Amino acid sequence: MFKRLFVPTLLSLLAGAALAAATVGEPAPAFSVTDTSGRKVSLADFKGKTVVLEWVNPGCPFVQKHYGAANMQATQKDATAKGVVWLSINSTATDAGDYLRPAEMAQWMRTQKSAATATLMDSDGKVGRAYGARTTPHLYIVDPTGKLVYAGGIDNKPSTNPDDIPTSTNYVKAALNETLAGKPVSQASTRPYGCSIKYSSGA
């Protein structure tokens, strides 16, 4: 059940200026990291496919908004049904209060009926920092040539209220539809919103 939490310090609409964000229109940063089962997953594994990267932290009320209302899962299912690879990434540091171990993270995703292709554990923050991921959620789309074609929020309603979802514009769905149709993404960069990613100090 969705719980509204008032945590204004976590709202990070403009935070993350120190992160060197990957550039839309340029090659997406390569990475190789383990998933929740310990299997190594690399972006290069999916060459020739469209890939969505979704930063996630179950302790974040903005993530709870989209998973609690099944909006994230619906977006995942819509994408994977079209042959898109969906990688959920948790960059929460191991010393953060809401860090989940791989098995716990996998269990949460199962409980939520996630349709992600894989859930990746980036506890050292290297992948997140390579992309300049600021918030949970923060989403990116990589086209079949390996180029980053979208970076930003899931939609245009930066709130924790699930009642906002039906009237929101889902930027990720729109960008995927354009990418899959071979068209340029009309809104390739949007403002991410959510909880600040709790990166490892050593990342």
MOFEN-V528277 format. One line per field, one symbol per residue. ss: DSSP state (a for helix, b for strand, c for the rest). phi: phi as a letter, one per 40 degrees, with the letter a starting at -180 (. if undefined). A space follows every 10 residues. Layout:
BEGIN
ss: ???
phi: ???
END
This chain:
BEGIN
ss: cccccccaaa bccccccccc ccccccbccc cbbbbccccb bbaaaacccc bbbbbccccc aaaaaaaacc aaaaaaaaaa ccccbbbbbb cccccccccc caaaaaaaaa accccccbbb bccccaaaaa acccbbcbbb bbccccbbbb bbccbccccc caaaaaaccb aaaaaaaaaa ccccccccbc ccccbbcccc ccc
phi: .cbcbbbdcc cbcbcgcccc ccbcgbdcdc aaaccccgcc bbcccbdgbc bbbbcbadcc ccccdccccg cccccccccc ccgccbbcbb bccccccbcb cdcccccccc ccfcbccabb bbccgccdcc cgcbbbcabb bbcccgccba aiccabbcac ccccccbccc ccdcccdccc cgbcccbcbb ccbicccccc ccc
END
